Amino acid sequence: MEQQSPDKNTPGARELKKQRNRAAILLAGREIFSTIGYDAATVRDIVRESGLSPGTFYNYFEDKDAVFRDVIAEVVDQLRQRLRLARKNAVTGHQFLHQAFLTYFQLFSEHPQLMALVERNQAAVRHLVGEGHIVSELYTELAADVVQAMDEGMMPRIPVGSLIIVMHGAGFEFLAQMSQNPSLKAEEISLFLADLFCGGMKQVAETRAKNKTAPEM
């Protein structure tokens, strides 16, 4: 019996076409933002790279800012999945920090396009991260894993929110430097940061404990 191909107007076919169009626009956006940067990029550049029509573009995105947000959101989602696995396998505080930073840096160093995306769009990325919406789940998951590590005795107990802010800041600043200086190696930086944070966390915990037990003057 001859098998009939699905009608291109069926709901399944239409949805698949929408997914492909949106993916094509995001792929084009990633390429444009990585090569000429967010500030220089235009909707026309993205449309031309995607091979779609301007009308199709505006069916999915309002402007280039919307595309940039979703491009960064995709990168963050990739990072979340990798970090979740890396932290899950850690058995010591140092390993937790080392693997988290190493996974973070490797995602970008293994994909030149992503590294170029960071290098050419530092201000725009900082702005998005500063808003907090795109990285909120990343921070929430990291906070939960840090609390669990502290509960299991892998890390000294210190303010989690402050720790995450400093971890993010150090990670992004080194990533920005790596994007401009290929001689910086992910493994070396990750070990340095793990050593730094382990020592710093211990000192913070000891200072906080001392201040709590110190007699009032």
WOCOR-V931130 format. One record per residue. RES is the residue in three letters. SS is DSSP state (~ for helix, > for strand, _ for the rest). PHI is phi in whole degrees, 0 to 359 (999 if undefined). OMEGA is omega in whole degrees, 0 to 359 (999 if undefined). Layout:
BEGIN
RES,SS,PHI,OMEGA / RES,SS,PHI,OMEGA
END
This chain:
BEGIN
MET,_,999,182 / GLU,_,289,181 / GLN,_,272,182 / GLN,_,275,177 / SER,_,282,181 / PRO,_,296,178 / ASP,_,295,181 / LYS,_,295,180 / ASN,_,262,178 / THR,_,291,181 / PRO,~,306,180 / GLY,~,296,181 / ALA,~,293,180 / ARG,~,294,180 / GLU,~,294,179 / LEU,~,295,178 / LYS,~,295,177 / LYS,~,298,180 / GLN,~,298,180 / ARG,~,293,179 / ASN,~,297,181 / ARG,~,296,179 / ALA,~,297,180 / ALA,~,295,180 / ILE,~,291,180 / LEU,~,293,178 / LEU,~,296,178 / ALA,~,294,178 / GLY,~,299,179 / ARG,~,299,180 / GLU,~,294,182 / ILE,~,293,181 / PHE,~,295,181 / SER,~,282,184 / THR,~,264,182 / ILE,_,244,176 / GLY,_,91,183 / TYR,_,298,185 / ASP,_,297,182 / ALA,_,278,185 / ALA,_,291,175 / THR,_,231,175 / VAL,~,301,180 / ARG,~,300,178 / ASP,~,299,182 / ILE,~,293,179 / VAL,~,299,180 / ARG,~,299,180 / GLU,~,293,183 / SER,~,285,183 / GLY,_,81,179 / LEU,_,261,180 / SER,_,269,175 / PRO,~,304,180 / GLY,~,298,178 / THR,~,295,178 / PHE,~,305,185 / TYR,~,287,171 / ASN,~,288,185 / TYR,~,244,184 / PHE,_,223,181 / GLU,_,282,183 / ASP,_,198,181 / LYS,~,292,179 / ASP,~,298,179 / ALA,~,296,178 / VAL,~,294,181 / PHE,~,299,179 / ARG,~,300,182 / ASP,~,287,176 / VAL,~,297,180 / ILE,~,293,179 / ALA,~,299,177 / GLU,~,296,179 / VAL,~,296,179 / VAL,~,298,179 / ASP,~,294,175 / GLN,~,300,181 / LEU,~,296,180 / ARG,~,302,182 / GLN,~,296,180 / ARG,~,292,182 / LEU,~,295,180 / ARG,~,302,180 / LEU,~,291,182 / ALA,~,296,181 / ARG,~,289,181 / LYS,~,298,184 / ASN,_,273,182 / ALA,_,284,179 / VAL,_,240,175 / THR,_,226,178 / GLY,~,298,180 / HIS,~,296,179 / GLN,~,295,177 / PHE,~,305,183 / LEU,~,290,181 / HIS,~,299,182 / GLN,~,293,179 / ALA,~,295,180 / PHE,~,293,181 / LEU,~,297,178 / THR,~,298,179 / TYR,~,300,182 / PHE,~,290,183 / GLN,~,294,180 / LEU,~,304,182 / PHE,~,277,182 / SER,~,291,179 / GLU,_,279,181 / HIS,_,233,183 / PRO,~,307,180 / GLN,~,296,179 / LEU,~,292,177 / MET,~,295,177 / ALA,~,295,178 / LEU,~,299,178 / VAL,~,291,184 / GLU,~,299,186 / ARG,~,273,187 / ASN,_,225,185 / GLN,~,300,182 / ALA,~,297,181 / ALA,~,294,179 / VAL,~,293,178 / ARG,~,301,180 / HIS,~,297,180 / LEU,~,296,180 / VAL,~,296,179 / GLY,~,298,178 / GLU,~,293,173 / GLY,_,89,186 / HIS,_,293,186 / ILE,_,290,184 / VAL,_,260,184 / SER,~,300,180 / GLU,~,291,177 / LEU,~,299,179 / TYR,~,293,182 / THR,~,297,180 / GLU,~,294,179 / LEU,~,296,180 / ALA,~,299,180 / ALA,~,297,180 / ASP,~,290,178 / VAL,~,295,178 / VAL,~,300,179 / GLN,~,297,179 / ALA,~,297,177 / MET,~,292,178 / ASP,~,298,181 / GLU,_,274,178 / GLY,_,81,179 / MET,_,285,182 / MET,_,225,174 / PRO,_,291,183 / ARG,_,275,177 / ILE,_,224,180 / PRO,_,302,186 / VAL,~,293,182 / GLY,~,301,179 / SER,~,295,180 / LEU,~,299,182 / ILE,~,294,179 / ILE,~,300,181 / VAL,~,291,178 / MET,~,298,180 / HIS,~,297,182 / GLY,~,299,180 / ALA,~,296,180 / GLY,~,298,183 / PHE,~,290,180 / GLU,~,296,177 / PHE,~,293,178 / LEU,~,298,178 / ALA,~,298,178 / GLN,~,291,179 / MET,~,297,181 / SER,~,294,181 / GLN,~,253,184 / ASN,_,228,183 / PRO,_,298,181 / SER,_,287,177 / LEU,_,285,185 / LYS,_,255,183 / ALA,~,301,182 / GLU,~,296,182 / GLU,~,295,181 / ILE,~,294,182 / SER,~,296,178 / LEU,~,294,178 / PHE,~,301,182 / LEU,~,292,178 / ALA,~,297,177 / ASP,~,297,182 / LEU,~,298,183 / PHE,~,289,179 / CYS,~,298,178 / GLY,~,294,181 / GLY,~,294,179 / MET,~,296,178 / LYS,~,297,180 / GLN,~,295,179 / VAL,~,298,181 / ALA,~,297,180 / GLU,~,294,180 / THR,~,294,179 / ARG,~,296,179 / ALA,~,294,179 / LYS,~,295,180 / ASN,~,294,180 / LYS,~,286,183 / THR,~,266,182 / ALA,_,294,179 / PRO,_,292,179 / GLU,_,288,181 / MET,_,271,999
END
